[in-house]
């Protein structure tokens, strides 16, 4: 089956997985809170047409693979999986040493209806270089309803799908911490790339709550520099990782020794909680984060000396959109650069209809660092953004060397002592319009900057409100 046939007869939309945010008609925008994933396998719904798209459908039990054994099933699975083949797994635990499948077309692995099959590593991650389950250069690939048990210390590794065509990865769950105690190794729990520029991947309902170890360096979900197509990451739950929850900025980086392929990444919904460095991190052109919830309410696990709490981080290219998100940094979050941070590599972006709560003293709600990428457009737009919380000291909003930055119909209320509302440094032709500012410090401060202000509601708060 070629790629066009996959899209027509059994592709992403036919599998019941919409591709909103990936160009074309994305359908209606979701309203209200986006439903998050459950911690156990949900009652997975699949279209009746799913199995009919494969020439061969095999229940692994019928092929002699039964759960609960001691011997790895690697060789048996390698013998079963082929092009145009779907493997169905009953519930139970399946021991695996290391799986690697390369170059398959129109293949899949799914749980049996109502079952929760679990893959269990049999050797330490150090023996397999953290490369546990890999699907490389696959096309029209589908995986749904599989669990991975990493509860034994030092066992586990990356679950990797590098697509040379379309793929869908749904309802995958990791139990246990990533084996990340040895630095400088930085294993990702999941790694997804779409290498073909005309193809798409959908990643949905991934659950990885146990994260990595304090002092470790594990990543939750990673999108690598070779990602050139489009990928949707929808309704995932990623918590407690020391080196980013969702690390998806690599495709947007452009450096002498690191050239990303600039494939867009679209984050839809989900919960990202207590991850270090960034909870969500994007950077390729026109990437988006919509309807996501980010929370840091404790010090996340982190490599020694490398604690940096951020909610959403933009790094690389321009044209990104953050929309209808909720970001909260609690008073016990630990130190960091801010709730929403623009890296110097990032140019113009749009942030709208987003709520940011900062209770941790001295941390910015919005921190736009000076642009250092030559020729990068500036002038980010903030529309209907609300900043609140009890944070004291510093600035709620810090804009530096970002000409043309505008705030429209925003609200900044920070009740902690000596808290400035906005501070602009070396930024020309900026504007703050139709905005409410209630702070204990200066409402708007500027250094070598020009700001147009209109229709502002300003209130100087006493400490404590």
C-alpha positions in Angstrom: 0.0 0.0 0.0 1.5 3.3 -1.0 1.2 6.5 1.0 -1.7 7.9 -1.0 -3.7 4.7 -0.5 -3.0 4.9 3.2 -4.4 8.4 3.4 -7.4 7.5 1.3 -8.4 4.2 2.8 -6.8 3.8 6.2 -4.9 6.9 7.0 -4.9 9.4 9.9 -8.4 10.6 9.5 -9.8 7.1 8.7 -8.3 5.9 12.0 -10.3 8.3 13.9 -7.4 10.6 14.6 -8.0 14.1 13.3 -5.0 16.2 12.2 -6.1 19.6 13.5 -3.4 22.3 13.4 -1.6 20.6 10.5 -2.8 22.9 7.7 -6.0 22.9 5.8 -9.4 22.9 7.5 -8.6 22.0 11.1 -12.2 21.8 12.2 -13.8 23.7 15.1 -11.6 24.8 18.0 -12.2 22.9 21.2 -13.9 24.9 24.0 -13.2 24.8 27.7 -10.8 22.4 29.4 -9.3 19.8 27.1 -9.8 16.3 28.4 -6.5 14.8 29.5 -5.4 11.2 29.3 -6.2 8.6 32.0 -3.6 6.8 34.0 -4.7 3.4 32.9 -5.5 2.3 29.4 -8.8 3.9 28.4 -11.6 2.0 26.8 -10.0 2.5 23.5 -12.3 3.2 20.6 -11.1 2.3 17.1 -12.8 2.6 13.8 -14.2 -0.7 12.4 -12.2 0.0 9.2 -8.8 -0.3 11.0 -8.2 -4.0 10.6 -9.5 -4.1 7.1 -6.7 -1.8 5.9 -4.1 -4.6 6.6 -3.7 -7.6 4.4 -2.8 -9.8 7.4 -4.1 -9.5 11.0 -2.5 -11.8 13.6 -3.3 -12.3 17.2 0.1 -13.0 18.8 -1.4 -15.6 21.1 -2.4 -17.7 18.0 1.2 -17.5 16.9 2.5 -19.0 20.2 3.4 -15.8 22.0 1.8 -15.9 25.5 2.2 -13.4 28.3 3.8 -14.2 31.6 6.9 -16.0 30.4 10.5 -15.4 31.3 12.1 -15.6 27.8 12.2 -12.5 25.6 9.7 -12.6 22.7 12.0 -10.5 20.5 12.7 -13.2 17.9 9.1 -14.3 17.7 7.9 -10.7 17.0 10.6 -10.2 14.4 9.3 -13.3 12.6 5.7 -12.1 12.8 5.9 -8.5 11.8 5.9 -7.8 8.1 4.6 -5.3 5.6 0.8 -5.0 5.5 0.5 -6.7 8.9 -1.3 -5.9 12.1 -0.3 -7.7 15.4 -2.9 -7.8 18.1 -1.8 -8.3 21.8 -4.0 -9.8 24.5 -3.5 -8.5 28.1 -0.5 -9.6 30.2 3.2 -9.0 30.5 5.5 -9.6 27.6 9.3 -9.8 28.3 11.5 -8.0 25.7 15.2 -7.4 25.5 15.3 -5.0 22.6 13.1 -4.5 19.5 14.2 -2.9 16.3 12.1 -2.9 13.1 13.4 -1.1 10.1 11.7 0.0 6.9 8.3 -1.6 7.2 5.2 -0.3 5.4 1.6 -0.4 6.6 2.3 -2.3 9.8 0.8 -2.0 13.3 0.7 -3.2 16.9 -2.5 -2.8 19.0 -4.0 -4.1 22.2 -6.8 -6.6 22.0 -10.2 -5.0 22.8 -10.4 -4.2 26.5 -6.9 -5.5 27.2 -3.8 -3.7 28.6 -0.7 -5.6 27.3 2.6 -4.5 29.0 6.1 -4.8 27.5 8.7 -5.5 30.2 12.5 -5.0 29.7 14.6 -8.0 30.6 18.0 -6.3 30.7 19.4 -3.0 32.1 19.3 0.0 29.8 23.1 0.2 29.8 23.3 -3.1 27.9 21.1 -1.8 25.1 22.4 1.8 25.1 19.0 3.0 26.2 17.5 1.9 22.8 14.6 -0.3 23.9 11.8 -0.3 21.2 12.5 1.2 17.8 10.5 1.6 14.6 12.8 3.1 12.1 11.9 4.6 8.7 8.5 3.1 8.9 5.6 4.2 6.6 1.9 4.1 7.4 2.6 2.8 10.9 0.1 2.4 13.7 0.6 1.5 17.4 -2.2 1.8 20.0 -2.8 0.6 23.6 0.5 -0.6 24.8 2.0 -0.2 28.3 5.7 -0.3 29.2 6.9 -1.3 32.6 10.1 0.5 33.7 9.6 -0.1 37.4 12.7 -2.2 37.9 15.6 0.1 38.6 17.8 0.8 35.6 15.5 -0.9 33.1 13.8 0.7 30.2 14.9 3.0 27.4 13.5 5.0 24.5 10.4 4.1 22.6 11.2 5.5 19.2 9.2 6.0 16.0 11.1 7.6 13.1 8.7 7.8 10.3 9.6 8.0 6.6 5.8 8.4 6.1 2.7 8.8 8.2 2.3 7.2 11.6 -0.1 7.2 14.6 1.0 6.4 18.2 -1.9 6.4 20.7 -2.6 5.3 24.2 0.9 4.4 25.2 1.9 4.5 28.9 5.2 4.2 30.8 5.2 3.1 34.4 8.3 3.7 36.4 11.2 6.2 36.1 13.5 6.4 33.1 17.0 4.8 33.6 18.8 8.2 33.5 21.1 8.1 36.5 24.3 8.0 34.4 25.2 11.4 32.9 25.8 12.6 30.2 23.3 10.2 28.8 20.0 11.9 28.2 17.5 9.2 27.3 14.1 10.2 26.0 11.1 8.2 27.1 9.6 8.7 23.6 11.2 10.0 20.4 9.0 10.9 17.4 10.2 12.3 14.0 8.5 12.5 10.6 11.4 12.5 8.2 9.4 12.9 5.0 8.4 16.5 4.5 5.0 15.7 3.1 4.0 13.2 5.8 2.3 13.6 9.2 2.4 11.9 12.6 -0.2 11.9 15.3 0.9 11.2 18.9 -2.1 11.0 21.3 -2.8 10.1 24.9 0.8 9.4 25.9 1.2 9.0 29.7 4.6 9.2 31.3 4.1 10.5 34.9 7.0 9.0 36.8 9.7 10.9 34.8 13.4 10.6 35.7 15.6 10.7 38.7 16.8 13.8 40.6 20.4 14.2 39.2 19.4 12.5 36.0 18.8 13.9 32.5 15.8 12.1 31.0 13.4 13.8 28.5 9.7 13.0 28.4 8.9 13.3 24.7 11.6 14.3 22.2 11.2 15.5 18.6 14.6 15.5 16.9 16.3 17.8 14.4 15.5 15.5 11.4 11.8 16.1 11.8 10.7 17.6 8.5 7.0 16.8 8.2 4.2 17.7 10.6 3.4 16.2 14.0 0.5 16.6 16.3 1.0 15.8 20.0 -2.4 15.6 21.5 -3.7 15.2 25.1 -0.5 13.8 26.6 0.4 13.7 30.3 4.1 14.2 31.0 5.5 14.8 34.5 8.7 14.9 36.5 11.4 14.8 33.8 14.7 16.6 34.6 15.5 17.6 31.0 12.2 18.9 29.5 8.8 17.4 29.4 8.1 17.9 25.7 11.4 18.8 24.0 10.3 19.7 20.4 12.5 22.7 19.5 15.4 20.8 17.8 13.8 21.0 14.3 13.8 24.8 14.5 17.4 25.2 15.5 20.0 26.4 12.9 23.6 26.4 13.9 26.8 25.5 12.1 26.9 22.0 13.6 23.1 21.6 14.2 20.7 22.1 11.3 17.1 21.3 12.0 14.7 20.4 9.2 12.1 22.9 10.5 9.1 20.5 10.6 6.2 22.0 12.5 5.0 20.6 15.8 1.4 21.2 17.0 0.7 20.6 20.7 -3.0 20.2 21.5 -4.2 19.9 25.0 -2.5 17.7 27.6 -1.0 18.2 31.0 2.7 18.9 31.5 3.7 19.1 35.2 6.9 19.5 37.2 9.4 19.1 34.4 12.7 20.9 34.5 14.2 23.2 31.8 10.8 23.5 30.1 7.5 21.7 30.4 6.7 22.4 26.7 9.4 23.5 24.2 8.8 24.3 20.5 10.9 26.1 17.9 10.1 25.3 14.3 8.3 27.8 12.0 4.6 28.1 12.7 4.5 25.5 15.5 1.7 25.8 17.9 0.7 25.1 21.5 -3.1 25.2 22.1 -5.3 24.3 25.0 -2.4 22.9 27.1 -2.1 23.0 30.9 1.3 23.5 32.5 1.9 23.3 36.2 5.1 23.5 38.3 4.2 23.3 42.0 7.4 21.8 43.4 11.1 21.7 42.5 11.3 19.3 39.6 14.0 16.6 39.4 17.1 18.1 37.7 20.8 17.5 37.0 23.1 18.8 39.6 23.3 22.6 39.4 21.0 22.8 36.4 17.6 23.8 37.9 15.7 26.1 35.6 11.9 26.2 35.9 10.1 27.3 32.7 6.5 26.7 31.7 6.5 27.1 27.9 9.7 27.9 26.0 10.1 29.1 22.5 13.5 28.4 20.9 14.2 28.9 17.2 12.6 30.3 14.0 9.4 32.4 14.3 5.7 32.3 13.7 4.8 30.2 16.7 1.4 30.5 18.4 0.6 29.9 22.0 -3.2 29.9 22.5 -5.7 29.2 25.2 -3.1 27.7 27.5 -2.9 27.8 31.3 0.5 28.1 33.0 1.0 28.0 36.7 4.2 28.3 38.7 3.5 27.8 42.4 5.4 29.3 45.3 7.5 26.1 45.7 8.4 25.8 42.0 12.1 26.5 42.3 14.1 29.1 40.5 13.9 29.7 36.7 13.7 32.1 33.8 9.9 32.4 33.6 6.5 30.9 32.9 6.6 31.8 29.2 10.1 32.4 27.8 11.4 33.6 24.4 14.9 32.3 23.7 17.3 34.6 21.8 17.0 32.3 18.8 13.2 33.0 18.6 11.8 35.8 16.5 8.2 36.9 16.3 5.4 34.9 17.9 1.8 35.3 18.9 0.4 34.6 22.4 -3.4 34.9 22.9 -6.2 33.9 25.3 -3.7 32.5 27.8 -3.7 32.6 31.6 -0.4 32.7 33.5 -0.3 32.4 37.3 3.1 33.1 39.1 3.3 32.7 42.8 7.1 32.1 43.0 9.0 35.3 43.9 11.3 36.8 41.4 10.2 34.8 38.4 8.8 36.5 35.3 5.5 35.5 33.9 6.7 36.5 30.4 10.4 36.8 29.6 11.3 37.8 26.1 15.1 37.7 25.9 17.1 39.8 23.3 17.0 38.4 19.7 20.4 37.2 18.6 19.5 35.4 15.4 20.4 37.6 12.5 17.4 38.8 10.5 14.9 37.3 12.8 11.6 39.3 12.8 10.6 40.8 16.1 7.3 42.3 17.2 5.5 39.6 19.0 1.8 40.0 19.8 0.1 39.3 23.1 -3.7 39.4 23.0 -6.1 38.7 25.9 -3.3 37.4 28.1 -3.9 37.4 31.8 -1.1 37.4 34.4 -2.0 36.9 38.1 -0.5 35.6 41.3 1.3 36.6 44.5 4.9 36.7 43.2 7.0 39.5 44.7 10.1 41.4 43.3 11.3 41.6 39.7 9.0 42.1 36.7 5.8 40.3 35.7 6.6 41.0 32.0 10.2 41.6 30.8 10.8 42.6 27.1 14.4 43.2 26.0 15.6 44.2 22.5 12.3 43.2 21.0 11.1 46.1 18.7 7.4 46.2 17.9 6.2 44.1 20.7 2.5 44.7 21.4 0.1 43.9 24.3 -3.7 44.3 23.6 -6.5 43.7 26.0 -4.3 42.1 28.6 -4.5 42.0 32.4 -1.5 42.0 34.7 -2.2 41.7 38.5 0.7 40.8 40.7 0.1 41.2 44.5 3.6 40.6 45.9 5.8 43.5 47.1 8.0 45.5 44.8 6.7 43.8 41.7 6.9 45.8 38.4 4.2 45.2 35.8 6.0 45.7 32.5 9.7 46.5 31.8 10.9 47.3 28.3 14.6 47.5 27.6 16.1 48.7 24.2 12.8 48.0 22.5 11.3 50.6 20.1 7.8 51.0 18.7 6.1 48.9 21.4 2.6 49.3 22.6 0.4 48.4 25.6 -3.3 49.1 24.7 -6.6 48.4 26.5 -4.8 46.7 29.4 -5.3 46.5 33.1 -2.2 46.7 35.4 -2.4 46.2 39.1 1.0 45.9 40.8 2.8 47.0 43.9 5.8 48.4 42.0 6.0 50.5 38.8 3.2 49.7 36.3 5.4 50.2 33.3 9.2 50.8 33.3 11.3 51.5 30.2 15.0 51.9 29.4 15.9 53.2 26.0 12.5 52.1 24.7 9.4 53.8 23.1 6.0 52.6 24.1 2.5 53.7 22.9 0.0 53.4 25.8 -3.7 53.8 25.3 -6.8 53.0 27.4 -5.0 51.6 30.4 -6.5 50.9 33.8 -3.7 51.2 36.4 -3.9 50.6 40.1 -1.0 50.8 42.6 -1.6 48.0 45.0 -0.7 47.9 48.7 1.4 44.9 49.6 -1.0 42.0 50.0 -3.5 43.5 47.6 
